[in-house]
Amino acid sequence: MKNSGLPICLVEDDPIMGESLCQRFELEGIAFDWFQTATEAVAWIGVKPYALVISDIRLPDRDGGEMFAQLRQGQAPLPPFIFITGYGSIDRAVQLLKQGAADYITKPFDLENLIEKIGALVRLHDHQASKGAARLGVSQAMRRVEEVLPRIARHANTILLSGESGVGKERVACELHRMAREDERCPFIAVNCGAVSETLVEAELFGHEKGAFTGAIRAKKGVFEQAHCGTLFLDEIGEMPLAMQVKLLRAIQERRIVRVGGESSIAVNLRLICATNRDLKEMVGQGQFREDLFYRINVIQIRILPLRERKDDILWLAGIFLDEFAVRWGGQRRSLSARAEQALLDYPWPGNIRELMHCIERACIMASDQVLEPWHFFEEEILEENARFGSGDLAGYLQECERNYIRKALVANDWQVARTAESLGISRKTLWEKSRRLGIHEAVGIHEADGKG
């Protein structure tokens, strides 16, 4: 099996097993990276793109499942995980499947079976790459974000990402890191400020010396040091306690930190990306966020629109999730009926991309049908609510269908008006007039900008 796509990541501390697997990968033409600890692997996964990860559950520095759980806390999509387990740890492997792992193999395992699994996952990544799956989205809003990222990655060291929970802020942060790093070994370190206990937040950020407090049995680096020469992503910065904000401000300004219980300052060279789902300016006015810290992190701000305001991304993302779940659980890929597509487009998605992913996952697990219908995704009350606020007559329904059909054609043709018109069998002028009548403002703007009728 020749692999011309992304490499795989092997996390295995047993030198005999690791060398055996690496030799077979080389024979199969599979590109790979081999790490022997979870710490090494975490520094790379999410930074370097991988087709999949093969990890032993038992690793010398931490449990492989704990590593998986840490990576899943981020919003950036993870490659599929295959876990290697001993017979006595099968229950643990099954738990990991329920948490989102793709598969597991037990020692001693059939190498041919593993190669087949790898082949299926690699084919999925090749298929997604052919569809542009590495992009942040197909909507005009996300394409505008993508257009400015290279410039920001080259020149900005402090960036603020704003948007509702679940819109993809960490995915944007990972893309900025990928574009900016000079070395593939540059780390990407993410921490959710709202998930860290107020009593431990200083030690989490800046680290601590041995004996600094009860339980500090050894010195430990904080996330600022861990991100040295790379990127530090502080998610939900609005949840940072006020008492810590002044210390955070000093660390950002000076790019130096002092560990808890330490005396000497340590220089750190990193790119800082903060994210929030709250209105920080309003919090400043309410005395809940320091004004000086707000202006220090608000050098460059990128706002990520909620999914309901970029509907072109809904079916594109749904297709990606359907591909991923087909490989994870095996079997034929599910498809969406026209009614299901319309139901997904009509729903407001308050939980954004995260809610959409869970909705697709639930439907793929529970439905026995190959073609998914609206009732596979939503309760009857939600469907009735969507219908009540939707078009109430046949003309309105047909207009909505036409709008969605033209939007899909524009997305499929990279928003090229001439190409889209040809694929639809209509003239450019007709496409422009229909777009204006149906409220597809992006196509109208494109048409007017190129000055052709």
NUTOR-525286 format. One record per residue: x, y, z of N, C-alpha, C in turn. Coordinates in steps of 0.02 Angstrom, whole numbers, padded with zeros to 5 digits, always signed. Atoms other than C-alpha are relative to their C-alpha. Example, Ala and Ser with C-alpha at 12.3 -4.5 7.8 and 13.67 -1.06 7.14 Angstrom:
2
+00045-00059+00000+00615-00225+00390+00045+00060+00000 -00042-00059-00003+00684-00053+00357-00039+00055+00037 
END
This chain:
453
+00042-00059+00000+00000+00000+00000+00044+00062+00000 -00039-00061+00005+00085+00159-00060-00040+00058+00028 +00034-00057-00031+00044+00314+00040+00034+00064-00024 -00028-00062+00025+00070+00478-00051-00030+00060+00036 +00033-00054-00035-00034+00578+00072+00034+00017+00065 -00027-00021-00064-00012+00627+00253+00034-00058+00036 -00032+00054-00039+00103+00530+00371-00045-00022+00056 +00034+00023-00060+00043+00430+00519+00046+00014+00060 -00037-00013-00061+00096+00460+00699-00002-00063+00043 -00005+00059-00042+00157+00310+00801+00025+00021+00069 -00021-00015-00069+00165+00327+00991+00007-00067+00035 -00015+00067-00027+00249+00171+01061+00068+00001+00033 -00063-00003-00036+00382+00156+01195+00039-00066-00002 -00034+00065+00005+00421-00029+01167+00045+00001-00062 -00045-00007+00058+00578-00023+01056-00007-00056-00050 +00006+00057+00046+00552-00197+00984-00063+00008-00043 +00062-00008+00038+00370-00167+00935+00005+00062-00045 -00006-00061+00039+00408+00010+00877+00041-00010-00062 -00044+00012+00057+00552-00044+00765-00033-00047-00051 +00035+00046+00045+00448-00187+00695-00053+00035-00042 +00051-00037+00036+00305-00072+00650+00031+00048-00050 -00033-00048+00045+00421+00058+00575+00028-00034-00062 -00027+00037+00057+00505-00073+00466-00055-00018-00050 +00055+00018+00044+00337-00130+00400-00028+00061-00035 +00024-00061+00032+00281+00048+00368+00046+00020-00058 -00047-00017+00054+00439+00078+00266-00010-00045-00060 +00013+00047+00055+00405-00079+00164-00063+00018-00038 +00063-00018+00031+00228-00019+00130+00001+00069-00031 -00003-00068+00027+00286+00155+00082-00041+00050+00039 +00040-00044-00042+00195+00235+00228+00046+00048+00037 -00038-00050-00038+00269+00398+00293-00024+00000+00072 +00018+00004-00071+00273+00406+00483+00048+00040+00042 -00043-00027-00053+00341+00490+00639-00010-00046+00060 +00003+00045-00057+00382+00383+00791+00020+00038+00063 -00014-00031-00065+00371+00453+00968-00007-00054+00054 +00000+00050-00053+00405+00355+01127-00033+00024+00064 +00036-00025-00058+00314+00468+01252-00060+00041-00023 +00059-00041+00015+00146+00556+01259+00019+00073-00006 -00020-00070+00001+00232+00722+01293+00027+00020-00069 -00026-00014+00067+00328+00713+01129-00055+00001-00052 +00054+00004+00050+00173+00662+01032-00046+00060+00003 +00047-00056-00007+00061+00799+01103+00029+00063-00030 -00032-00060+00028+00188+00931+01049-00006+00003-00076 +00004+00001+00073+00165+00875+00869-00070-00008-00027 +00068+00012+00025-00014+00814+00851-00040+00065+00004 +00036-00063+00003-00121+00961+00798+00042+00055-00030 -00045-00048+00032+00032+01052+00734+00020-00025-00069 -00014+00032+00064+00091+00934+00598-00060-00042-00020 +00059+00039+00020-00051+00858+00497+00016-00074-00007 -00008+00073+00004-00068+00669+00516-00064-00031-00027 +00058+00037+00025-00182+00546+00427-00033-00038+00057 +00027+00034-00058-00203+00449+00590+00055-00007+00053 -00046+00011-00055-00122+00412+00758-00009-00072+00025 +00001+00067-00029-00076+00237+00820+00038+00006+00066 -00031-00011-00066-00042+00241+01007-00012-00059+00047 +00008+00048-00054-00010+00116+01144-00038+00033+00057 +00035-00029-00058-00125+00140+01293+00049+00010+00057 -00049-00006-00054+00019+00110+01413+00063+00035-00027 -00059-00039+00020+00153+00245+01391+00038+00018+00064 -00040-00009-00060+00296+00285+01510-00017+00062+00041 +00012-00062-00037+00244+00463+01555-00074+00012+00017 +00071-00007-00015+00053+00450+01550-00039-00051-00040 +00045+00046+00035-00094+00344+01495-00017+00029-00069 +00016-00023+00067-00125+00352+01308-00070+00029-00006 +00068-00026-00001-00310+00380+01342-00003+00070+00029 -00003-00067-00029-00268+00531+01450+00027+00050-00052 -00026-00041+00054-00166+00600+01306-00055+00016-00051 +00056-00008+00048-00316+00573+01190-00051+00050+00028 +00049-00044-00031-00433+00660+01313+00024+00072+00000 -00028-00067+00001-00316+00810+01325-00006+00031-00069 +00003-00025+00068-00308+00828+01137-00072+00014-00022 +00070-00009+00019-00497+00811+01121-00031+00062+00032 +00026-00060-00031-00522+00961+01236+00004+00059-00048 -00005-00053+00049-00466+01070+01094-00054-00008-00052 +00053+00002+00050-00587+01114+00955+00027-00021-00068 -00028+00020+00064-00468+01079+00813-00011-00074-00013 +00014+00070+00014-00514+00916+00726+00063-00043+00008 -00055+00047-00010-00404+00768+00775-00001-00052-00055 +00000+00058+00044-00346+00630+00659-00029-00059+00036 +00026+00060-00033-00423+00459+00693+00055-00032+00043 -00046+00034-00045-00343+00364+00838-00014-00075+00000 +00003+00072-00010-00306+00177+00842+00044-00016+00060 -00037+00015-00061-00254+00112+01013+00024-00072+00000 -00029+00067-00010-00140-00037+01049-00009-00017+00073 +00014+00018-00070-00191-00131+01205+00015-00073+00012 -00007+00070-00020-00154-00290+01300-00069-00030+00014 +00065+00034-00009-00290-00419+01328-00036+00026+00062 +00030-00022-00062-00319-00358+01506-00026+00071-00001 +00021-00071+00004-00351-00179+01447-00054+00011-00052 +00051-00008+00052-00490-00213+01322-00056+00045+00022 +00053-00043-00025-00620-00130+01433+00019+00074-00007 -00024-00069+00007-00514+00027+01432-00003+00022-00073 +00003-00017+00071-00502+00021+01243-00071+00012-00023 +00070-00010+00018-00690+00004+01227-00025+00068+00025 +00017-00067-00026-00710+00158+01337+00025+00055-00047 -00028-00050+00046-00597+00253+01218-00038+00002-00065 +00042-00001+00060-00703+00199+01070-00061+00043+00012 +00059-00040-00016-00854+00276+01157+00017+00074+00003 -00021-00070-00005-00753+00435+01181+00022+00029-00067 -00016-00027+00066-00715+00449+00995+00059-00031-00036 -00055+00033+00035-00567+00336+00955-00027-00040-00059 +00022+00035+00061-00575+00253+00783-00003-00075+00010 -00004+00073-00007-00524+00075+00833+00054-00017+00050 -00055+00024-00042-00410-00032+00940+00022-00068-00025 -00026+00066+00016-00300-00184+00915+00031-00028+00063 -00026+00032-00061-00247-00310+01048+00065-00037-00015 -00064+00036+00006-00073-00381+01075-00011-00074+00015 -00035-00011+00064-00017-00488+00989-00051+00010-00056 +00051-00017+00051-00104-00415+00837+00023-00023-00069 -00011+00018+00070-00120-00460+00654+00023+00062-00037 -00028-00058+00033-00006-00340+00561-00036+00015-00066 +00036-00010+00063-00100-00367+00398-00066+00037+00012 +00063-00033-00018-00262-00314+00483+00013+00074+00014 -00017-00070-00014-00177-00156+00547+00013+00039-00064 -00015-00034+00064-00113-00113+00373-00064+00015-00038 +00065-00012+00033-00290-00132+00305-00036+00059+00031 +00032-00056-00035-00356-00013+00438+00033+00066-00020 -00037-00061+00019-00220+00113+00397-00019+00021-00070 +00018-00016+00069-00261+00100+00212-00067+00034-00006 +00067-00030+00003-00444+00140+00242+00002+00072+00024 -00003-00068-00027-00401+00292+00347+00039+00047-00046 -00038-00041+00047-00272+00356+00222-00044+00018-00060 +00045-00015+00057-00400+00340+00081-00050+00054+00019 +00046-00051-00023-00519+00445+00185+00033+00069-00004 -00034-00064+00001-00390+00583+00204+00013+00024-00072 -00010-00018+00069-00350+00578+00018-00065+00026-00030 +00065-00021+00025-00536+00592-00019-00018+00070+00026 +00015-00066-00029-00556+00740+00099+00045+00053-00030 -00046-00049+00029-00402+00825+00027-00024+00020-00070 +00026-00016+00067-00479+00813-00148-00060+00046+00003 +00058-00044-00009-00631+00905-00078+00020+00065+00034 -00021-00061-00034-00526+01040+00003-00014-00001+00074 +00019+00006-00070-00555+00973+00178+00046+00036+00048 -00046-00034-00045-00403+01062+00249-00020+00073+00010 +00021-00069-00006-00490+01230+00226-00044+00010+00061 +00042-00016-00058-00583+01317+00366-00073+00000-00016 +00070-00002+00019-00743+01328+00268-00007+00022-00072 +00012-00019+00070-00822+01361+00098-00041+00064-00004 +00040-00061+00001-00927+01511+00148+00045+00061-00014 -00038-00061+00012-00874+01686+00097+00030+00027+00064 -00026-00025-00063-00854+01732+00280+00065-00035+00020 -00060+00036-00020-00727+01595+00314+00056+00008-00052 -00052-00012+00050-00638+01625+00149+00034+00067+00012 -00031-00064-00016-00612+01806+00200+00048-00007+00058 -00045+00013-00056-00537+01743+00363+00064-00033-00026 -00059+00035+00027-00422+01626+00267+00046+00046-00039 -00041-00046+00041-00365+01767+00153+00048+00041+00043 -00042-00043-00041-00296+01870+00297+00048-00039+00045 -00041+00039-00047-00218+01728+00397+00075+00000-00018 -00072+00001+00014-00051+01718+00302+00034+00065+00020 -00031-00064-00018-00018+01904+00327+00005+00007+00076 -00001-00004-00073-00065+01895+00511+00053-00047+00029 -00049+00049-00025+00041+01739+00536+00072+00025-00008 -00068-00025+00013+00194+01827+00462+00019+00057+00048 -00018-00063-00033+00182+01989+00562-00026+00008+00072 +00031-00012-00065+00073+01973+00719+00023-00051+00052 -00019+00044-00055+00132+01903+00886-00053-00005+00054 +00055+00002-00048-00026+01940+00985-00065+00008-00038 +00061+00003+00041-00196+01895+00912-00058-00019+00045 +00061+00016-00038-00373+01891+00982-00052-00028-00048 +00053+00032+00038-00504+01772+00912-00065+00005+00040 +00064-00006-00036-00685+01809+00957-00054-00036-00038 +00056+00036+00030-00845+01714+00924-00032-00046+00050 +00037+00044-00046-00974+01602+01004+00037-00065+00012 -00029+00065-00015-00926+01438+01084-00016-00049-00056 +00011+00051+00050-00902+01302+00955+00006+00022-00072 -00003-00024+00069-00872+01411+00801+00064-00020-00037 -00061+00021+00032-00696+01347+00769+00060+00045+00014 -00055-00046-00015-00581+01471+00856+00067-00037+00008 -00064+00036-00008-00451+01340+00904+00025-00026-00068 -00021+00023+00067-00451+01274+00726+00035+00057-00037 -00033-00058+00031-00408+01450+00665+00068+00011+00032 -00064-00008-00035-00273+01462+00799+00052-00050-00025 -00045+00052+00025-00197+01298+00739+00024+00017-00071 -00019-00018+00068-00198+01361+00560+00050+00058+00001 -00049-00054-00007-00109+01522+00612+00067-00027+00022 -00063+00030-00023+00021+01419+00704+00034-00037-00057 -00029+00039+00055+00046+01305+00554+00033+00046-00051 -00027-00047+00050+00073+01454+00439+00063+00036+00026 -00052-00043-00028+00190+01546+00558+00063-00037+00021 -00058+00034-00030+00305+01411+00626+00057-00006-00050 -00060+00006+00042+00482+01408+00559+00027-00071+00002 -00025+00068-00009+00514+01231+00620-00060-00043+00020 +00056+00044-00015+00392+01085+00626-00001-00022+00073 -00002+00019-00070+00450+01051+00804-00026+00055+00046 +00027-00053-00042+00380+01218+00865-00065-00022+00032 +00060+00026-00034+00249+01176+00997-00061+00045-00007 +00063-00036-00006+00067+01226+01000-00031-00022+00066 +00024+00016-00066+00007+01233+01180-00066+00037+00011 +00067-00029-00011-00178+01261+01219-00021-00011+00072 +00027+00007-00068-00258+01294+01388-00066+00038+00003 +00065-00032-00010-00438+01333+01432+00001+00036+00067 -00006-00039-00062-00432+01474+01559-00059-00013+00047 +00058+00012-00042-00607+01433+01620-00001-00068+00033 +00000+00068-00028-00563+01252+01658+00053-00010+00054 -00053+00005-00049-00417+01289+01774-00023+00030+00066 +00019-00025-00066-00449+01309+01961+00036+00066+00014 -00028-00066-00014-00421+01488+02020+00062-00005+00044 -00058+00008-00044-00298+01426+02151+00060-00028-00037 -00055+00031+00036-00193+01336+02020+00018+00036-00065 -00010-00030+00066-00202+01456+01873+00070+00030-00008 -00068-00029+00005-00036+01544+01913+00051-00055-00014 -00047+00055+00011+00057+01378+01924-00010-00030-00070 +00013+00027+00066-00028+01319+01763+00032+00045-00053 -00028-00047+00050+00027+01476+01669+00076+00004+00004 -00071-00017-00008+00200+01506+01741+00042-00056+00028 -00038+00055-00028+00249+01339+01818+00017+00011+00074 -00018-00006-00071+00317+01308+01993+00065-00037+00014 -00061+00033-00022+00475+01258+02083-00018-00055+00050 +00010+00054-00048+00492+01103+02191-00011+00029+00069 +00014-00023-00067+00414+01132+02362-00036+00066+00004 +00033-00065-00001+00323+01291+02310-00065-00002+00038 +00063+00009-00038+00162+01223+02386-00009-00074+00012 +00013+00070-00016+00091+01062+02455-00016-00039-00064 +00011+00040+00060+00101+00930+02320+00048+00015-00056 -00049-00018+00051+00238+01016+02219+00064-00041+00013 -00056+00045-00016+00356+00867+02230+00058+00007-00049 -00054-00013+00048+00455+00921+02078-00015+00066-00036 +00009-00061+00039+00482+01077+01973-00040-00016-00064 +00040+00011+00060+00362+01097+01827-00004+00064-00041 +00008-00056+00045+00357+01210+01676-00074+00017-00009 +00068-00022+00016+00200+01313+01647-00009+00003-00075 +00014+00001+00071+00117+01334+01479+00039+00053-00038 -00042-00050+00033+00217+01492+01441+00067-00030-00020 -00064+00032+00016+00379+01394+01451-00008-00056-00051 +00011+00055+00047+00306+01244+01361-00009+00025-00072 +00012-00027+00067+00258+01357+01215+00059+00039-00027 -00059-00037+00022+00432+01433+01200+00018-00018-00073 -00016+00008+00071+00476+01458+01015-00060-00026-00041 +00060+00023+00035+00297+01410+00969-00058+00046+00012 +00062-00038-00009+00118+01464+01001-00034-00020+00065 +00041+00012-00059+00020+01482+01163-00071+00023-00015 +00071-00015+00013-00169+01475+01142-00037+00002+00066 +00038-00008-00062-00266+01545+01291-00074+00006-00019 +00070+00001+00017-00446+01495+01262-00041+00028+00059 +00045-00030-00050-00588+01584+01355+00038+00046+00047 -00040-00048-00039-00474+01725+01412-00044+00042+00045 +00046-00039-00041-00627+01814+01481-00014-00031+00068 +00011+00035-00064-00636+01684+01621+00061+00006+00047 -00060-00008-00041-00463+01733+01686-00016+00041+00063 +00013-00039-00062-00477+01789+01871+00034+00068-00003 -00028-00068+00001-00449+01975+01895+00069+00003+00033 -00064-00002-00036-00308+01943+02018+00058-00025-00043 -00052+00027+00044-00213+01847+01883+00012+00044-00061 -00005-00039+00061-00244+01972+01745+00060+00047-00001 -00058-00045-00003-00110+02094+01805+00065-00039-00011 -00060+00041+00010+00020+01954+01811+00005-00024-00073 +00001+00020+00070-00034+01895+01639+00022+00058-00044 -00019-00060+00038-00017+02073+01572+00075+00010+00001 -00072-00009-00006+00160+02085+01638+00038-00052-00041 -00033+00054+00038+00208+01917+01561-00005+00014-00075 +00009-00014+00071+00136+01969+01392+00044+00058-00022 -00040-00060+00018+00223+02139+01392+00074-00015+00000 -00072+00010-00008+00392+02079+01451+00025-00064-00033 -00019+00066+00026+00388+01904+01376+00050-00034+00047 -00039+00033-00052+00465+01845+01540-00048-00021+00055 +00043+00026-00053+00389+01741+01680+00044-00020+00060 -00033+00025-00061+00433+01690+01859-00042-00058+00025 +00037+00058-00026+00383+01517+01919-00023+00013+00072 +00023-00004-00069+00282+01503+02079+00053-00031+00045 -00053+00024-00044+00409+01486+02219+00069+00014-00026 -00065-00016+00029+00548+01546+02104+00019+00072+00011 -00025-00068-00009+00655+01703+02108+00023+00031-00066 -00027-00027+00063+00734+01722+01936-00053-00002-00054 +00047-00002+00056+00637+01772+01781+00027-00040-00058 -00017+00044+00056+00635+01662+01627-00028+00032-00063 +00022-00029+00063+00626+01733+01450-00038-00052-00041 +00038+00044+00045+00496+01659+01333-00012+00036-00066 +00011-00027+00067+00482+01686+01147-00057-00040-00031 +00058+00036+00025+00310+01641+01084-00049+00046-00034 +00058-00035+00029+00159+01692+00983-00059-00013+00046 +00057+00007-00045+00007+01724+01093-00065+00010-00039 +00066-00004+00029-00167+01688+01029-00051-00009+00056 +00053+00004-00050-00313+01725+01146-00067-00008-00035 +00067+00010+00029-00494+01676+01116-00052+00013+00054 +00054-00012-00047-00658+01725+01195-00067-00005-00035 +00068+00000+00025-00844+01698+01173-00041+00056+00034 +00033-00054-00036-00882+01852+01279+00020+00068-00029 -00015-00068+00023-00885+02039+01243+00048+00031+00051 -00050-00023-00048-00722+02091+01327-00006+00075+00012 +00007-00073-00010-00754+02277+01297-00056+00015+00050 +00055-00008-00048-00919+02263+01390+00023-00021+00069 -00026+00022-00065-00831+02167+01529+00045+00052+00031 -00042-00054-00025-00706+02309+01543-00043+00053+00033 +00046-00050-00027-00850+02430+01569-00032-00021+00065 +00030+00026-00060-00920+02318+01704+00051-00016+00055 -00053+00013-00049-00753+02303+01793+00018-00073+00007 -00014+00072-00003-00740+02117+01755+00064-00019-00039 -00061+00015+00039-00588+02130+01639+00042+00063-00002 -00044-00058-00002-00437+02244+01649+00005+00034-00068 -00002-00038+00063-00437+02382+01519+00069-00005-00032 -00068+00003+00029-00247+02379+01499+00014-00068-00031 -00009+00066+00029-00249+02191+01468-00040-00007-00064 +00041+00003+00061-00391+02208+01343+00036+00032-00059 -00033-00034+00056-00295+02334+01238+00066-00034-00019 -00063+00035+00015-00136+02230+01252-00012-00062-00043 +00013+00061+00040-00216+02072+01180-00040+00015-00063 +00043-00017+00056-00330+02163+01058+00039+00038-00054 -00040-00030+00052-00192+02206+00935-00029-00016-00068 +00034+00025+00061-00265+02102+00793-00058-00043+00023 +00058+00040-00019-00441+02035+00813-00032-00031-00062 +00036+00037+00052-00524+01903+00704-00065-00025+00029 +00064+00024-00025-00709+01873+00728-00024-00057-00043 +00025+00058+00035-00775+01702+00682-00076-00001+00007 +00073-00004-00001-00959+01709+00634-00030-00066+00024 +00034+00062-00018-01081+01583+00708-00023-00037-00062 +00017+00042+00057-01133+01439+00596-00064+00021-00033 +00064-00021+00029-01309+01508+00571+00009+00059-00047 -00013-00057+00044-01231+01660+00485+00046-00017-00058 -00040+00024+00057-01125+01557+00366-00026-00070-00020 +00035+00063+00012-01247+01424+00309+00034-00043-00054 -00034+00040+00052-01139+01373+00160+00048-00051+00030 -00046+00048-00033-01024+01285+00285-00036-00060+00030 +00036+00052-00037-01162+01177+00360+00004-00067-00036 -00001+00064+00035-01177+01043+00226+00071-00022-00016 -00071+00017+00012-00990+01051+00188+00028-00035+00061 -00024+00031-00062-00950+01013+00370-00035-00067+00012 +00036+00063-00009-01087+00881+00377+00030-00055-00042 -00032+00049+00044-01005+00793+00230+00066-00025+00028 -00064+00020-00031-00836+00793+00317-00012-00047+00059 +00015+00042-00058-00912+00720+00476-00026-00068-00022 +00025+00064+00026-01004+00586+00376+00058-00044-00025 -00060+00037+00023-00838+00536+00295+00038-00029+00060 -00039+00021-00058-00751+00528+00464-00033-00058+00037 +00034+00052-00038-00884+00422+00548-00004-00065-00040 +00001+00060+00042-00891+00302+00400+00064-00040+00009 -00064+00033-00010-00707+00263+00423+00006-00025+00072 -00007+00018-00071-00716+00261+00613-00036-00065+00016 +00041+00058-00017-00853+00130+00620-00005-00052-00056 +00004+00046+00056-00832+00046+00451-00067+00003-00034 +00064+00000+00036-00968+00015+00325-00003+00056-00051 +00009-00049+00053-01037+00122+00186-00016+00069+00030 +00013-00068-00023-01042+00310+00205-00074+00016-00006 +00070-00022+00002-01214+00379+00251-00006+00062-00045 +00013-00060+00040-01293+00511+00142-00061+00036+00028 +00054-00042-00024-01419+00650+00171-00054+00006-00054 +00054-00013+00047-01590+00660+00090-00006+00075-00010 +00011-00071+00012-01643+00827+00017-00036+00032+00059 +00036-00026-00058-01762+00848+00164+00046+00007+00061 -00047-00005-00055-01622+00813+00287+00047+00060-00009 -00042-00058+00014-01510+00942+00202-00037+00064+00019 +00039-00060-00015-01649+01070+00216-00009+00009+00075 +00009-00003-00073-01678+01027+00400+00064+00025+00033 -00063-00023-00028-01493+01051+00438+00011+00074-00014 -00008-00070+00017-01494+01218+00348-00048+00045+00039 +00050-00040-00035-01651+01277+00438+00015+00008+00075 -00012+00000-00072-01588+01237+00613+00051+00055+00018 -00045-00057-00016-01501+01385+00702+00067-00019+00030 -00063+00024-00026-01359+01281+00779+00029+00045+00054 -00027-00041-00055-01337+01372+00945+00067-00025+00025 -00065+00028-00020-01191+01254+00983+00051-00001-00055 -00045-00008+00057-01114+01288+00813+00030-00066-00025 -00030+00059+00032-00990+01163+00737+00000-00060+00046 -00003+00056-00048-00975+01060+00895-00068-00034+00003 +00067+00029-00002-01165+01035+00901-00015-00038-00065 +00011+00034+00064-01170+00991+00715+00036-00067-00001 -00038+00062+00000-01034+00860+00737-00034-00053+00043 +00033+00048-00044-01123+00779+00884-00067-00023-00029 +00064+00018+00031-01288+00783+00789+00010-00052-00055 -00015+00048+00053-01212+00693+00639+00022-00066+00030 -00024+00062-00032-01125+00568+00753-00059-00040+00029 +00058+00034-00030-01287+00529+00846-00043-00034-00053 +00041+00028+00053-01382+00502+00684+00033-00062-00031 -00036+00057+00030-01247+00386+00614-00002-00061+00047 +00002+00055-00048-01252+00281+00774-00070-00030+00004 +00068+00023-00015-01440+00270+00797-00040-00022-00061 +00042+00015+00059-01508+00263+00619+00022-00065-00033 -00015+00062+00037-01519+00097+00528-00003+00011-00074 +00006-00015+00072-01556+00179+00360+00065+00027-00028 -00059-00025+00033-01421+00218+00235-00006+00074-00016 +00013-00071+00015-01501+00384+00187-00032+00031+00062 +00023-00032-00062-01525+00499+00336-00054+00051-00015 +00057-00045+00008-01689+00594+00354-00002+00050+00059 +00002-00050-00054-01734+00746+00463-00011-00029+00069 +00016+00028-00065-01805+00638+00603+00058-00039+00031 -00060+00031-00028-01635+00553+00622+00041+00051+00039 -00040-00053-00031-01564+00721+00679-00036+00037+00055 +00035-00045-00045-01701+00814+00770-00063-00032+00028 +00063+00020-00030-01844+00784+00888-00058+00032-00038 +00058-00024+00037-02019+00811+00819-00015+00073+00017 +00015-00069-00020-02039+00973+00919+00044+00050-00038 -00046-00045+00036-01886+01050+00834-00021+00005-00073 +00021-00001+00069-01946+00999+00661-00063+00042-00009 +00061-00041+00004-02117+01076+00696+00016+00074+00008 -00020-00070-00010-02033+01236+00758+00030+00028-00064 -00031-00023+00061-01927+01248+00601-00052+00011-00054 +00052-00006+00050-02080+01219+00493-00043+00061+00012 +00043-00057-00016-02178+01353+00585+00032+00066-00020 -00034-00062+00018-02044+01484+00555+00026+00000-00071 -00022+00004+00069-02006+01425+00380-00053+00027-00047 +00047-00024+00050-02098+01464+00219-00065-00038+00007 +00064+00031-00013-02282+01432+00238-00038-00021-00062 +00037+00018+00061-02332+01407+00056+00048-00034-00049 -00039+00037+00050-02273+01309-00096+00050+00046-00034 -00045-00047+00034-02199+01463-00180+00061+00015+00043 -00056-00014-00046-02094+01503-00027+00047-00059+00006 -00041+00060-00006-02035+01323-00012+00044-00009-00063 -00037+00007+00063-01984+01316-00196+00055+00052-00005 -00051-00052+00001-01892+01481-00179+00059-00018+00044 -00054+00021-00045-01794+01415-00031+00041-00056-00031 -00036+00054+00034-01750+01257-00130+00045+00027-00055 -00040-00029+00053-01691+01362-00276+00060+00037+00028 -00056-00036-00031-01585+01472-00162+00054-00049+00022 -00049+00049-00024-01502+01321-00083+00036-00035-00058 -00029+00034+00058-01473+01238-00252+00053+00044-00033 -00048-00045+00032-01388+01392-00325+00060+00011+00045 -00057-00007-00047-01283+01416-00167+00047-00060-00005 -00042+00060+00005-01222+01236-00178+00040+00000-00064 -00036-00003+00064-01177+01261-00361+00056+00051+00003 -00052-00051-00007-01081+01421-00320+00059-00026+00042 -00053+00028-00043-00985+01333-00181+00040-00052-00039 -00034+00053+00038-00946+01184-00294+00045+00028-00054 -00040-00032+00053-00877+01303-00426+00043+00057+00026 -00046-00047-00031-00773+01404-00304-00023+00072-00009 +00031-00066+00005-00893+01553-00319+00019+00036-00065 -00013-00029+00066-00843+01579-00502-00066+00004-00037 +00067-00009+00028-00999+01654-00580-00007-00031-00069 +00004+00026+00069-00961+01607-00761-00004-00077+00001 -00002+00073-00003-00920+01427-00716-00065-00028+00029 +00062+00022-00031-01073+01412-00604-00058+00005-00049 +00054-00008+00049-01189+01481-00738+00002-00055-00053 -00006+00054+00051-01121+01356-00864-00023-00067+00029 +00020+00064-00030-01145+01211-00742-00076-00004+00010 +00073-00001-00010-01326+01266-00712-00038+00005-00066 +00032-00005+00065-01360+01289-00898-00038+00065-00009 +00032-00065+00007-01406+01473-00880+00054+00051-00016 -00048-00052+00016-01324+01637-00930+00025+00033+00065 -00026-00037-00057-01217+01744-00815-00051+00051+00025 +00049-00051-00019-01350+01879-00819-00058-00032+00039 +00055+00034-00035-01486+01755-00768+00021-00020+00070 -00025+00019-00066-01378+01690-00625+00003+00060+00046 -00005-00060-00041-01347+01867-00565-00069+00024+00022 +00068-00022-00017-01531+01912-00572-00032-00046+00052 +00028+00048-00049-01581+01753-00480+00033+00010+00068 -00036-00010-00064-01447+01783-00348-00025+00062+00035 +00025-00062-00030-01508+01961-00320-00071-00010+00027 +00069+00011-00022-01690+01904-00309-00003-00045+00061 +00001+00048-00054-01648+01761-00190+00042+00021+00060 -00039-00025-00056-01535+01865-00079+00067-00032+00009 -00067+00029-00003-01371+01777-00121+00049+00057-00014 -00035-00063+00010-01273+01937-00094+00073-00010-00022 -00070+00011+00019-01099+01860-00115+00006-00004-00076 -00004+00008+00073-01135+01811-00296-00014+00066-00035 +00016-00065+00029-01211+01981-00333+00062+00045+00003 -00060-00041-00009-01056+02066-00263+00056-00021-00047 -00051+00025+00046-00940+01955-00365-00015+00025-00071 +00020-00018+00068-01037+01992-00524+00011+00075-00012 -00007-00072+00009-01040+02180-00496+00074+00021+00001 -00070-00018-00006-00856+02183-00450+00039-00012-00064 -00039+00013+00061-00798+02105-00613-00025+00040-00059 +00022-00048+00050-00900+02230-00712-00027-00030-00063 +00025+00032+00060-00975+02106-00832-00073-00018+00010 +00071+00016-00004-01158+02077-00870-00017-00062-00034 
END
